[in-house]
Amino acid sequence: MKRKCEYCNNRDVTDAFVCTACMWRACKALQKVPALASELAIVITRQTRYGGNSEIGGGAETPVVFSVDASNAEHQLRNTLSTWCRIYAEETKRDLPDDSLAAMAGYLRGLSEWFRHHRAAAGFIDEVTSTVDEAMVAIDSPPNRTVVDVGPCPDLDTDGGHCPGEVSAYFPTDGSRPHLTCNVCGATWYAESWYRAGRRISRRHAEMMADA
């Protein structure tokens, strides 16, 4: 018998309480937990400072005060994951995973189909996604851990003149590749091209200084 997904109340499901698309949201949230746990630990133990990008000539980073928000978010995330791990373990008489956030998140991801057929499936999705979102807000991590000014863009614009843009080096926090990018034309160079790009940028800088 068809029923509406109890989470989105949109898609039809015939064999479960929630649709696969909604459970996928929970799986994606759980996939973020290992990296998120590390970020929370860094913030809580004052090992880094978020809130401003480092630039050439800038001052040294200073430690943040103990983050109450991050500590509360870590506690809530741990409580949410452990609760759902216990629900599965108690109902199936299985062993619990290690009590680390990463281990519990991996354990629950492997049980997504079991939870999709559980009467509390919508609650599982709601609690997992909301607590992960709250933890992401608590660490307040910028998209780039560091941004460094490099120099003038060495490329030409569409009219054949020199692009007026400035190139910066970006070191993302999401695991994607560091890159050099111009803020005007969008030209981008990845690490394997940095040596050649650096030489071109240096030559362009020397040209501008000579013309000044």
C-alpha positions as CSV (number, residue, x, y, z in Angstrom):
1,M,0.0,0.0,0.0
2,K,1.3,3.4,-0.9
3,R,1.8,6.1,1.7
4,K,3.4,9.5,1.7
5,C,6.9,9.8,3.0
6,E,6.6,10.8,6.7
7,Y,9.5,13.2,6.5
8,C,8.8,15.3,3.3
9,N,5.1,14.3,2.9
10,N,5.7,14.5,-0.8
11,R,7.1,11.3,-2.4
12,D,5.2,8.0,-2.3
13,V,6.7,5.0,-0.5
14,T,5.4,1.5,-0.5
15,D,7.8,-0.4,1.6
16,A,9.1,2.0,4.3
17,F,8.1,5.1,6.3
18,V,10.4,7.6,4.5
19,C,11.6,7.9,0.9
20,T,15.2,7.1,-0.1
21,A,15.8,10.8,-1.0
22,C,15.1,11.9,2.5
23,M,17.2,9.1,4.1
24,W,20.0,10.2,1.7
25,R,20.0,13.6,3.5
26,A,20.7,11.9,6.8
27,C,23.4,9.8,5.2
28,K,25.1,12.9,3.8
29,A,24.9,14.6,7.2
30,L,26.5,11.5,8.8
31,Q,29.2,11.6,6.2
32,K,30.3,15.0,7.5
33,V,30.7,13.9,11.1
34,P,34.3,12.6,11.1
35,A,35.7,15.9,9.8
36,L,33.2,17.9,11.9
37,A,34.3,16.1,15.0
38,S,37.9,17.1,14.4
39,E,36.9,20.7,13.8
40,L,34.8,20.8,17.0
41,A,37.7,19.4,19.0
42,I,40.0,22.1,17.6
43,V,37.6,24.9,18.5
44,I,36.9,23.5,22.0
45,T,40.6,23.1,22.9
46,R,41.5,26.5,21.6
47,Q,44.0,25.3,19.0
48,T,42.9,27.6,16.2
49,R,41.0,30.8,15.5
50,Y,38.2,31.3,13.0
51,G,36.8,34.6,12.0
52,G,39.4,36.2,9.7
53,N,41.6,35.1,6.9
54,S,45.4,35.2,7.2
55,E,47.2,37.4,4.6
56,I,50.7,38.2,3.8
57,G,52.0,40.8,6.3
58,G,49.1,40.0,8.8
59,G,49.6,39.3,12.4
60,A,49.8,35.9,14.0
61,E,46.7,34.0,14.8
62,T,45.4,34.2,18.3
63,P,43.5,31.5,20.2
64,V,39.8,31.8,20.8
65,V,38.3,31.6,24.2
66,F,36.6,28.3,25.1
67,S,33.7,27.9,22.8
68,V,30.6,27.2,24.8
69,D,28.5,26.9,21.6
70,A,30.9,24.3,20.1
71,S,31.0,22.3,23.4
72,N,27.2,22.3,23.5
73,A,27.0,21.3,19.9
74,E,29.5,18.4,20.4
75,H,27.5,17.2,23.4
76,Q,24.2,17.3,21.5
77,L,25.7,15.6,18.5
78,R,27.1,12.8,20.6
79,N,23.8,12.4,22.5
80,T,21.9,12.2,19.2
81,L,24.1,9.6,17.6
82,S,24.5,7.5,20.7
83,T,20.7,7.5,21.2
84,W,20.0,6.1,17.7
85,C,22.8,3.6,18.0
86,R,21.3,2.3,21.2
87,I,17.8,2.1,19.6
88,Y,19.2,-0.2,16.9
89,A,21.4,-2.2,19.3
90,E,18.5,-2.8,21.8
91,E,15.9,-3.7,19.2
92,T,18.2,-6.1,17.3
93,K,20.4,-7.3,20.2
94,R,23.5,-6.2,18.4
95,D,26.7,-4.7,19.8
96,L,27.2,-1.0,20.0
97,P,30.0,0.8,18.1
98,D,32.9,2.6,19.7
99,D,31.7,5.8,21.4
100,S,33.6,8.2,19.1
101,L,31.5,10.5,16.9
102,A,33.1,9.1,13.7
103,A,32.5,5.4,14.7
104,M,28.9,6.1,15.6
105,A,28.2,8.1,12.4
106,G,29.7,5.3,10.3
107,Y,27.6,2.7,12.2
108,L,24.4,4.6,11.5
109,R,25.2,5.2,7.9
110,G,25.4,1.5,7.4
111,L,21.9,1.1,8.9
112,S,20.1,3.6,6.7
113,E,17.8,1.1,5.1
114,W,17.0,-0.4,8.5
115,F,16.0,3.0,9.8
116,R,14.1,3.8,6.6
117,H,11.8,0.9,7.6
118,H,11.6,1.9,11.3
119,R,8.6,3.6,12.7
120,A,10.7,6.5,13.9
121,A,12.5,7.0,10.6
122,A,11.3,10.7,10.2
123,G,12.6,11.5,13.7
124,F,15.9,9.9,12.8
125,I,16.3,12.1,9.8
126,D,15.2,15.2,11.6
127,E,17.5,14.8,14.6
128,V,20.6,13.7,12.7
129,T,20.4,16.5,10.1
130,S,19.5,19.2,12.6
131,T,22.3,18.4,15.1
132,V,24.9,18.2,12.3
133,D,23.7,21.5,11.0
134,E,23.9,23.1,14.4
135,A,27.4,21.8,14.9
136,M,28.4,23.2,11.6
137,V,27.2,26.6,12.7
138,A,28.9,26.3,16.1
139,I,32.4,25.9,14.6
140,D,31.7,28.8,12.3
141,S,34.4,27.6,9.9
142,P,35.0,29.9,6.9
143,P,35.0,28.4,3.4
144,N,38.8,29.0,3.2
145,R,41.1,28.3,6.1
146,T,43.7,30.7,4.6
147,V,43.7,33.3,1.8
148,V,47.0,34.7,0.7
149,D,47.4,37.7,-1.6
150,V,49.9,36.7,-4.4
151,G,50.1,39.5,-7.0
152,P,48.7,40.9,-10.2
153,C,47.0,38.7,-12.7
154,P,49.4,37.8,-15.6
155,D,46.6,37.0,-18.1
156,L,45.2,39.2,-20.8
157,D,41.6,40.4,-20.9
158,T,39.2,40.0,-23.8
159,D,40.5,43.2,-25.4
160,G,44.1,42.0,-25.4
161,G,45.1,44.2,-22.5
162,H,46.4,43.1,-19.1
163,C,43.7,41.9,-16.8
164,P,43.4,44.4,-13.8
165,G,42.7,41.6,-11.3
166,E,44.6,40.4,-8.3
167,V,45.5,36.8,-7.8
168,S,45.1,35.1,-4.4
169,A,45.9,31.7,-3.1
170,Y,43.0,29.8,-1.5
171,F,43.3,26.9,0.9
172,P,39.8,25.5,1.4
173,T,38.5,23.8,4.5
174,D,36.2,21.4,2.7
175,G,39.0,19.1,1.4
176,S,39.0,20.5,-2.2
177,R,42.3,21.5,-3.9
178,P,44.2,24.7,-3.0
179,H,44.3,27.0,-5.9
180,L,45.3,30.4,-7.2
181,T,42.5,32.5,-8.6
182,C,42.1,36.0,-10.1
183,N,39.3,38.0,-8.6
184,V,38.4,39.7,-11.9
185,C,38.8,37.2,-14.8
186,G,38.6,34.1,-12.7
187,A,41.7,32.5,-14.1
188,T,42.7,29.6,-11.8
189,W,45.9,27.6,-11.3
190,Y,46.2,24.4,-9.2
191,A,49.3,23.3,-7.4
192,E,51.0,21.6,-10.3
193,S,51.0,24.9,-12.2
194,W,52.0,27.2,-9.4
195,Y,55.6,27.4,-10.3
196,R,54.9,28.6,-13.9
197,A,52.1,30.8,-12.7
198,G,54.3,32.3,-10.0
199,R,57.0,33.2,-12.6
200,R,54.4,34.9,-14.8
201,I,52.9,36.8,-11.8
202,S,56.4,38.0,-10.8
203,R,57.1,39.2,-14.3
204,R,53.8,41.1,-14.4
205,H,54.6,42.6,-11.1
206,A,58.0,43.8,-12.3
207,E,56.4,45.3,-15.4
208,M,53.9,47.3,-13.3
209,M,56.7,48.5,-11.0
210,A,58.8,49.7,-14.0
211,D,55.8,51.6,-15.4
212,A,54.9,53.2,-12.1
